[in-house]
């Protein structure tokens, strides 16, 4: 029997995990809220929601996963924030919208030693350009409601740099000017 664990702040695959457990006698799939977790044992594969993965990278000493394989769970927007070098540090990447069947196949492939990138994520990664650190910082400050002058002051850059980075952000996010706040 394979043991799989989903780590996220909320149970993003709730119904799918329950259905897999009801229909598959070879997979035991559990969910843990990231707030209550520090150690994981006796698990073959850990699915980590992308926002929590960022948190893990900042606080590596706090969490212990033993020898479990790890896989990221992303939605299409996360692909913009995912540095492609991160793909080398995980065993797999799967889309948040994956079906139960796709999740089961994914688990089996990863457990068998394959590195797998789910098709929906692969297509998105091929067609998007990740945000630079500066663009990500500007996007974060935009989401807090700061204007260009305030962002420039916070990041010690010129308002012109903020404006040009903002233009690139709008193109990468494929949104209209001003609607970026709805995106984040």
N, C-alpha and C positions, 0 to 999 in steps of 0.2 A: 504494500500500500504506500502511495506517495502522500506526503504531508505538505500542504501549501498554506501559506500565510499571506494575507493582504494587510499591509500597513498603510493607513491613511487617517486623516483627521475625522473623516466621516465615511460611512460604509458605501463607497461609490459603486460597488458591484453587489450590493445586498441581495437582491433577488436572484442574481446569477450564481452567487456562492451557495445559496440555499438549494437551488435547483441542481447544481453539480453534486452537492452532498447527497441529495435524495436519489439521483439517477446513476451515480457512479460509485461502485463499491471499491474501486481501486484508488480513489482520491479522497483524502480528508482535508477539506479546505476551511480554514478558520480566518476570522477577522479580528484584528486588535486595533483599538484606538491608540494612536501614537502618543497620546498624553500619558498613558499608563504603562509604557513599555521601556524596558532597558535591556533585557536579555531574552534571546530566543534560542531554544534548544530543540533538538529532535524534529527539525523541519528541513525538508529537501529543497524547497524553493520559496523565496520570499518575494512577493510583489510589493513594490514601494511606489506610492504615488509621488509624482515628480516634485510637488511642493515640499513634501516631507524629505525627499532625497536631498534637496538643497540644505535643509535643516541638519540632516545627518552629516553632510560633508563639513559643516561648521562645528559639529559637536561629536566627532568620531569617538572620542574617549568615553563618552557616556553610554554608547550602545554596543552590545556584543552579540553577533549573529553566528558565531561558530563557523562551521564550514558550509553553511547553506549557500546555494546558488542564489543570485539576485537578479531581479528583472524590474525595469522601470515601467510604470503605467502612465501614459501620456494622453493628452488630447491634442488636437491639431495645433492649438495656440502654443502649447508647451514646446513644440518643435522649434519655434523661433528663439526660445530662451535656452535651448539645450546646446551647450558647446559640443560639437561633434566628437571631441576627444573623450567625452564621458561615455560614449558608446563602447569604447574599448575596456572600460572598467566594470561593465555589467555583462551578465550572461544572455540577457535578452531585453527587448523593448516591445511592448504591446499597447495597442490603442485602448482607450477607455471604453470605446463602443464595441469592442470585440464580443462576439456571441459566445454562448456557453461552449459550443462545439469547438470554436477557435481557441478558447482558453484551455480546454482539455488537451487539444493537439499541441498547443504551445507548451504546456506543462511537460508532456511526454517527451517532446523534442529537447527541451532544456535539460531534463533529468538524464536523457541519453547522451549528454555532453555536447550538444550543438549550441552555437550562438545564433539566436533567432531575432530578426526584426520583423514584426508583424507587417503585412502588406500595406495596410492603411497608413502606418507610420513611415514605412519606406518611401511611399509615393510622396508624402508630405515633406520628408527630409530632402528628397531629390529636387523638389520644386520651391523650397524656401531657403532663404539666406538667414542664418542666425543673427541675432542682434549682437552688436559689439557691446563691451562693458559700458562704454559711455552712453550708447543708445538705451541700454537697460536702465541705467541710472536716471537718465532724463525721463524715460517712461514712468519710472517709479515716482519721481517728483511731480510729473504731470498728474498722475493718479491722485496725488495729495492736494491738487488744486493750485499749485504754484504757477505763476506766469513765467514767461521767458526770462525776464530780468531777475526774478527771484531764483530761478533754476541756475542761471549763470553765476550768480553770487554764491550759491550753495556749493557749486562744483568748481569754482574758481576758473571759469572759462568765460569767453565773451558771449554777449547775447546773439551775435552773428553765428557763432558755433552752435548755440542751442537751436537757432532757427534752421540751420542747414541739417543738423541731426534730426530735428523734428520732421523735416521734409522726407528724409530717408525712412524714418519710422513710419510715416503715413503710407509710403510706397510698400514697405515690407509687410506692414499689417493689412494692406489693401483696404484702408478705411479713408473716409473723407476727413478733411481738416476739421478739427473740433470734436470729432466723434471718438477719438482715441480713449477718452475717459470711460466710454461705454464698453470698450474692449477689455480693459484691465479689471 
